[in-house]
Amino acid sequence: MELWTPNQTLKNGRFIVQKVLGGGGFGVTYSVLEQRTNKLFAIKTLNPIQQSQGNFNDKQEQFVNEALRLRGCQHPHIVKVYEVIQEAGLWGMVMEYVNGDDLGVYVDQHGHLLEDDALRYINQVGQALESVHQQGFLHRDIKPNNIILRSGTQEAVLIDFGLAREFLIGKTLSMTNSRTEGYAPVEQYERQGHFGTYTDVYGLAATLYSLLTGRTPIPANYRKDGDIPLKAPKQFNSSISDRVNDAIVQGMALEPQDRPQTMREWLELLIQNKADSAVVQISISNSQSKVRHLNLLADQTQLITSKMDYTQLSNLLAAGKWKEADKETSRAILAIAWREKEGWRYLERVDNIPCEDIRIINNLWVKYSNSRFGFSVQKKIFQSVGGNTKTYWKGQKQYQEIWLLFCNHIGWKKDDDSQKIMGIAFYICDINFDLKAPIGHLPCSWIIELQRLRESGVYGGGFGWEQEIPSLLLHKNL
């Protein structure tokens, strides 16, 4: 059996083991220091119990294959998998080291979360799980201890894919004996069962139950075998809203067919626009200094402003014509932000893009893509990789690295793309005008158009498109 110890070197001195971060039924995870870069990473291996099994070689093969497939599940709220290594016959999965406490530890130390805080983290993890499900995987071990809060941020990261498995809708699959009591649905207690995205819905709903009450839910097998009803979370925390209470109960329905069938369905029950029941009055001034109001209702988006008519964009998005809508968005953005009688707008004026226009365009994309596309989605991802107003000066190395991470996250640039990330050689590759595209993938044509204008010399004045892009992604009105 192989158990790595502190100060042990791996891969001919490339890594130095720091400590054990944690372990479970299948794996053990270590923090390691890469000597060349002085960066911390996490490496996960099969634990000594698994190493002692007669079918260890088969398990290692499965471990490596799943690690390689999970590397494709790239999302800002999923721990990154970089590579696999082998040390003395033991395979290890090299992953991002996430500095911070897991939500289980946080609740133990500070008590249950406020509803708004809990919903923020659950929504982030829910979107991450949507990405996992689109890759044909289930996580199957969602719980507070497998969600880490990045230190100094309000960002949650889903970790520990040790039980992750491929699934096929309608197929009966064999189940392992590993699960976490209170967070595993009833189908995980059966030797064979039907698994689907609703399996992870239960785990995330149970996690929210725990975050808001400080209690572990009653295990699903006890509920079924003893005919014991689930106590609603509001019985333990009266400040939980009826909407959230009901969504948790629905997500934790005992039988799979009684739960929301996809993560998106459950999130829509859970997360609602705070302005759903109210009319938001936004005062704006047009070019003649006349003031009017826009009424933004939950089920209706104002499509005409003092500058633009967005009916065409709305119709294209509603019809799922993503490519045409992308081009229409580019036309609109350039019209409202840069093309005016006095000339081109420059960096210091990007924040003055009319708030009603930027919000309407964004809201239309978010609405018709089920929250997969839009400026606000791109903004969240851009910030998650370190994008901010201090790191986008032209030619700055730090910004180049951040921009590269951002492009990789949303599928604008492949990891092995050798082209420059800044300046005239920059381009966006493999555009996918489909809902299956990575989260944040669209819209993108407005960036390509800005690049074209910059390179043609039409758009000048001392500031390049490299600055205008992040400036818009960080727009104060998104």
Secondary structure as GFF3:
##gff-version 3
##sequence-region A 1 478
A	DSSP	beta_strand	9	10	.	.	.	ID=ss1
A	DSSP	beta_strand	15	23	.	.	.	ID=ss2
A	DSSP	beta_strand	27	34	.	.	.	ID=ss3
A	DSSP	beta_strand	39	46	.	.	.	ID=ss4
A	DSSP	alpha_helix	48	51	.	.	.	ID=ss5
A	DSSP	alpha_helix	56	70	.	.	.	ID=ss6
A	DSSP	beta_strand	81	87	.	.	.	ID=ss7
A	DSSP	beta_strand	90	96	.	.	.	ID=ss8
A	DSSP	alpha_helix	103	110	.	.	.	ID=ss9
A	DSSP	alpha_helix	115	134	.	.	.	ID=ss10
A	DSSP	beta_strand	137	138	.	.	.	ID=ss11
A	DSSP	three_ten_helix	144	146	.	.	.	ID=ss12
A	DSSP	beta_strand	147	149	.	.	.	ID=ss13
A	DSSP	beta_strand	156	158	.	.	.	ID=ss14
A	DSSP	beta_strand	165	166	.	.	.	ID=ss15
A	DSSP	beta_strand	172	174	.	.	.	ID=ss16
A	DSSP	three_ten_helix	186	189	.	.	.	ID=ss17
A	DSSP	beta_strand	192	194	.	.	.	ID=ss18
A	DSSP	alpha_helix	197	213	.	.	.	ID=ss19
A	DSSP	alpha_helix	220	225	.	.	.	ID=ss20
A	DSSP	three_ten_helix	233	235	.	.	.	ID=ss21
A	DSSP	alpha_helix	242	251	.	.	.	ID=ss22
A	DSSP	three_ten_helix	256	258	.	.	.	ID=ss23
A	DSSP	alpha_helix	263	270	.	.	.	ID=ss24
A	DSSP	beta_strand	280	285	.	.	.	ID=ss25
A	DSSP	beta_strand	291	296	.	.	.	ID=ss26
A	DSSP	alpha_helix	311	318	.	.	.	ID=ss27
A	DSSP	alpha_helix	322	337	.	.	.	ID=ss28
A	DSSP	three_ten_helix	347	352	.	.	.	ID=ss29
A	DSSP	alpha_helix	355	368	.	.	.	ID=ss30
A	DSSP	alpha_helix	375	384	.	.	.	ID=ss31
A	DSSP	alpha_helix	397	410	.	.	.	ID=ss32
A	DSSP	three_ten_helix	423	425	.	.	.	ID=ss33
A	DSSP	alpha_helix	445	456	.	.	.	ID=ss34
A	DSSP	alpha_helix	465	473	.	.	.	ID=ss35
###
